[in-house]
Amino acid sequence: MALTKVTKHIIYGSTLIGHFGHDLSDYSGSSASWQNWGEDYNYTPQYADSNIEITCTGSANDTSNTGTGKQRGGLRILVNTNQQYIQEGAIGVGATFQGTTHYYNPRFSQHNARQEFHASNFSTAIYANCVYAPGNTNAQNIRMQVYSYGSHNINWRDGYLTISELSGPGHNLT
């Protein structure tokens, strides 16, 4: 049997080094300041030149009547207390229509009626994703935070945080 020479080939791309999931406990609140959604997670990269991809999924439910004005809720991803990703208006609605509409209904002889619209119990799915390059092998503290603007009670539920460590140079950071 003849021997075959084995040569080294370099393949451009990324290698999945680590992949971890973390369940976030539900949070319900109406605070306009940032509040923690679930518990922090500490991840220690295996290589200094790795990239950490952080993905958060879940749902948000606004149980308040919108009335008028601007109500919304937002979320952000923090790594070592530094904001890496923010999503303003992850759930929210603008001002509802209030006022006089000009129309004529000849059947009932109606003119210029006032119409008001209100909505409540809005829900949305949450998907937040960012890639972070720590540049070292120190433990990275990952935290999700949420807020509610306009004194609305928002339930942040079914949160799940996925943390993936990918090899450095071939990963697309865009």
C-alpha positions as a printed Julia matrix, in Angstrom:
174×3 Matrix{Float64}:
   0.0    0.0    0.0
   1.41   3.36  -1.04
   1.77   6.16   1.49
  -0.17   9.38   0.89
   1.35  12.7    1.86
  -0.9   14.7    4.18
  -0.71  18.46   3.73
  -2.04  21.21   5.94
  -4.93  23.23   4.5
  -6.14  26.49   6.01
  -9.88  26.98   5.89
 -11.24  30.49   6.33
 -14.21  30.61   8.65
 -15.23  30.24  12.26
 -15.21  27.36  14.65
 -17.79  27.01  17.39
 -15.79  26.79  20.6
 -18.53  26.94  23.22
 -22.32  27.21  23.25
 -24.34  27.77  26.42
 -27.95  28.55  27.27
 -29.31  30.43  30.26
 -32.97  30.74  31.25
 -34.1   34.21  32.37
 -36.71  34.43  35.11
 -39.8   36.47  34.22
 -39.94  40.16  35.15
 -42.97  42.4   35.4
 -42.69  46.1   36.03
 -43.39  49.67  35.06
 -40.11  51.33  35.99
 -38.71  53.98  33.63
 -35.2   53.09  34.85
 -33.3   50.01  33.72
 -34.16  46.83  35.65
 -32.52  43.39  35.48
 -34.4   40.76  33.5
 -33.39  37.45  35.02
 -30.04  36.63  36.56
 -26.57  37.55  35.35
 -24.48  34.92  33.59
 -20.69  34.69  33.8
 -18.89  33.23  30.83
 -15.12  32.76  30.58
 -13.79  32.64  27.0
 -11.29  29.9   26.2
  -9.28  32.08  23.78
  -8.39  35.76  23.91
  -9.11  36.35  20.19
 -12.57  34.74  20.27
 -15.84  36.51  19.59
 -18.81  36.03  21.87
 -22.22  36.05  20.23
 -25.05  36.86  22.64
 -28.65  36.18  21.66
 -31.73  36.84  23.79
 -35.21  35.63  22.89
 -38.46  35.97  24.79
 -41.71  37.91  24.8
 -43.05  41.19  26.11
 -46.66  41.95  26.98
 -47.98  45.46  27.67
 -51.07  45.03  29.83
 -51.91  48.74  30.13
 -54.39  50.77  28.13
 -52.42  52.94  25.7
 -54.67  55.96  25.99
 -52.75  58.81  24.39
 -49.08  59.63  24.44
 -46.0   57.57  23.79
 -45.6   54.36  25.72
 -42.86  51.85  25.09
 -40.51  49.34  26.62
 -36.89  48.69  25.75
 -34.13  46.23  26.43
 -30.36  46.1   26.37
 -27.48  43.67  26.67
 -24.66  44.55  29.06
 -21.25  42.87  29.17
 -19.18  43.77  32.23
 -21.63  46.67  32.87
 -20.92  48.14  29.4
 -23.85  48.45  27.01
 -23.25  46.3   23.93
 -26.75  46.4   22.4
 -29.89  48.46  22.95
 -33.35  48.15  21.45
 -35.52  51.19  22.12
 -39.19  50.54  21.55
 -38.94  46.76  21.7
 -42.62  46.99  22.51
 -44.61  50.15  22.25
 -47.16  52.25  20.56
 -47.44  55.91  19.67
 -50.26  58.25  20.42
 -53.67  56.96  19.55
 -56.0   59.02  17.4
 -58.34  61.33  19.24
 -60.26  64.19  17.8
 -63.0   65.09  15.42
 -63.37  63.39  12.1
 -65.3   65.21   9.43
 -67.74  63.02   7.6
 -71.37  62.91   6.68
 -73.61  59.89   6.89
 -76.76  60.74   4.91
 -78.69  57.71   6.14
 -78.67  58.92   9.74
 -77.95  62.63   9.09
 -74.7   62.38  11.09
 -72.04  65.07  10.91
 -68.62  65.39  12.55
 -68.58  62.7   15.18
 -65.77  62.3   17.72
 -63.93  59.01  17.63
 -61.47  57.72  20.22
 -59.34  54.66  19.89
 -57.58  52.89  22.71
 -55.7   49.65  22.71
 -54.44  47.37  25.44
 -52.79  44.01  25.92
 -50.12  44.36  23.22
 -47.58  41.56  22.92
 -44.46  41.01  20.86
 -41.69  38.5   20.41
 -38.19  39.56  21.44
 -35.0   38.84  19.51
 -31.81  40.66  20.41
 -28.38  39.7   19.08
 -24.87  41.13  19.29
 -21.27  40.02  18.85
 -18.67  41.05  21.4
 -14.88  40.67  21.2
 -13.57  40.56  24.79
  -9.86  40.47  23.85
  -8.94  38.4   26.91
  -9.8   35.21  28.78
 -11.25  36.93  31.85
 -14.77  36.1   33.01
 -17.41  38.15  31.16
 -20.54  39.14  33.11
 -23.58  39.17  30.81
 -26.79  40.88  31.91
 -30.15  41.67  30.29
 -31.99  44.82  31.34
 -35.45  46.19  30.48
 -37.47  49.35  31.12
 -40.97  50.74  30.63
 -41.56  54.33  29.56
 -44.93  55.93  30.22
 -45.75  54.06  33.45
 -46.93  50.98  31.61
 -46.8   47.58  33.2
 -44.86  45.27  30.87
 -44.39  41.56  31.46
 -41.05  40.28  30.12
 -41.43  36.51  29.88
 -39.91  33.32  28.5
 -36.45  34.87  28.29
 -33.61  32.68  27.09
 -30.03  33.82  26.7
 -27.71  31.95  24.32
 -23.96  32.55  24.48
 -21.7   31.2   21.74
 -17.92  31.52  21.6
 -16.62  31.59  18.03
 -13.04  31.52  16.77
 -11.72  34.98  16.04
 -10.55  36.08  12.59
 -13.05  34.36  10.32
 -16.2   35.49  12.11
 -18.28  38.12  10.36
 -18.67  41.01  12.8
 -21.16  42.94  10.67
